[in-house]
């Protein structure tokens, strides 16, 4: 059921009227294991993309969106508008990602 919840970064959904239910969030904090951190440190010397961290951020984003959808479903929402991401580091090897937006229910 949660997969059916539309998530959009726009304020309006073309052709839909809706009522605002409130704000919704999806949060996660993740880290990589010590071996991947060592590999990332070595990569830092020569430069370039650190694949393990790119993978971690992609996973974090996907988890945050999934939790956002779950939160919206619990409120009885049909969609989430104005969705945004926020991220930040905790310490040297953890990353938090928040997906947030406004839950809405269609009125037509």
C-alpha positions in Angstrom: 0.0 0.0 0.0 2.8 2.5 0.8 4.2 2.1 -2.7 1.0 3.7 -4.1 1.7 6.9 -2.2 2.9 9.5 -4.7 5.9 11.5 -3.6 6.6 14.8 -5.4 8.9 17.7 -4.9 6.3 20.1 -6.3 3.7 22.0 -4.4 0.8 21.0 -6.7 -0.3 17.7 -8.2 -1.8 18.5 -11.6 -5.5 17.6 -11.8 -5.8 16.8 -8.1 -7.4 18.7 -5.2 -6.4 17.7 -1.8 -6.4 18.6 1.9 -3.3 18.9 4.0 -2.9 16.3 6.7 0.5 17.5 8.1 4.2 17.0 8.0 5.8 13.6 7.5 9.3 12.4 8.0 11.5 9.5 7.2 14.8 9.3 9.1 17.8 7.0 9.1 21.4 7.1 10.3 23.9 4.6 8.8 27.6 3.8 8.8 30.0 1.6 6.9 32.1 -1.1 8.6 35.6 -0.5 9.6 37.1 -2.2 6.6 35.2 0.1 4.2 36.2 3.1 6.3 39.9 2.1 5.9 39.4 1.7 2.1 37.7 5.1 2.0 40.7 6.7 3.9 43.1 5.2 1.4 41.0 6.5 -1.5 41.1 9.9 0.1 44.8 10.0 -0.5 44.6 9.6 -4.2 41.2 11.3 -4.8 38.1 10.2 -6.7 34.7 8.9 -5.8 34.5 6.8 -2.7 32.0 4.1 -3.9 31.3 2.7 -0.4 30.0 6.0 0.8 28.0 6.7 -2.4 26.4 3.3 -1.9 25.7 4.2 1.8 24.1 7.5 0.8 21.9 5.8 -1.8 20.8 3.2 0.7 20.1 5.9 3.3 18.0 7.9 0.8 16.0 4.8 -0.1 15.4 3.9 3.6 14.4 7.5 4.3 11.9 7.5 1.5 10.4 4.2 2.5 9.9 5.5 6.1 8.4 8.7 4.7 5.9 6.7 2.8 5.1 4.6 5.9 4.6 7.7 8.0 2.3 9.1 5.3 0.3 5.9 5.1 -0.2 5.8 8.8 -1.8 9.3 8.5 -4.1 8.1 5.7 -2.4 10.2 3.0 -2.6 9.6 -0.7 0.5 11.6 -1.5 3.4 13.7 -0.1 4.1 17.1 -1.7 7.1 19.4 -1.3 9.4 16.4 -0.4 12.9 17.4 0.4 16.1 15.7 1.7 18.4 16.8 4.4 21.6 15.1 5.4 24.5 15.5 7.8 27.4 13.6 9.3 27.6 12.3 12.9 31.2 11.8 13.9 33.5 10.8 11.1 31.8 7.6 9.8 28.0 8.0 10.2 25.6 9.8 8.0 22.0 10.8 8.7 19.4 11.4 6.0 15.9 12.9 6.5 13.2 12.9 3.9 10.4 15.2 4.8 7.3 16.8 3.2 3.6 17.5 3.6 1.1 14.6 3.6 -2.1 15.2 1.7 -5.4 13.3 1.0 -7.2 13.7 -2.3 -10.6 15.4 -2.0 -12.0 14.5 -5.5 
